[in-house]
Amino acid sequence: MTSGVCILVAVIRVREEHSVHPGLWIAFVGTVIALQVPPGPDSMLVMARGIAQGRGVALFTVLGMTVGAGMVQLPLIALGLTTLIRASPLAFAALQWMGAAYLIWLGLRLIFTAAHVPAQHDGRSPGHLAAAGEGMIANLINPWPITFMVAFLPQFVDPHGSSITLQLLLLGATQKLTGVLVLGTYAMASGSIGTWIMAHPRVRRWQQRIAGFFIVGLGLRMAFGGGASH
């Protein structure tokens, strides 16, 4: 957790020296954390790992989901979106609209779909590196994280900034590092608190609904307010 905080501070210092507007970056951090805090499939999986196999396994699963997967996802997203933005501002604007529509759809799905509970694992505890690898693979083969990033990150990019690629990398790295902090908290709390949350489907359901309404509101704001970058 301490290393995650140190890395986040380093990202802040790099951000201050480059093109991401401070107010925009703060809004991005607040929005990302608000979206990550309500329990979802990733946090429920982390808690299930923690309950069945210990906090160490849960924490390394978090590192695989965030840092490990981010090392593959971020360069692909940054290079792809940078190329699109430079080639066609109109296509980038269309991507922002599609991203807003995707967020609205995602929020509605959270509101009207039953909370997902991951399958319980058996009591055999994998090694820490194996847990990190499994977390990384689970995140990479799941289309939701990268689809969300493609829809979400451009909303906070200034197309006229000095380095679009750097903006995307900093925003993406920030999202992954806040994920380390939020999911790491779930991993550390995966004892009695995790057991209580997983045993109360109504709590999970209302937290999921609250997250859904938040995401729908964010999508509407981005669609009709010109995007977060304006």
Order of alpha helices (4+ residues) and beta strands (2+ residues): alpha-alpha-alpha-alpha-alpha-alpha-alpha-alpha-alpha-alpha-alpha
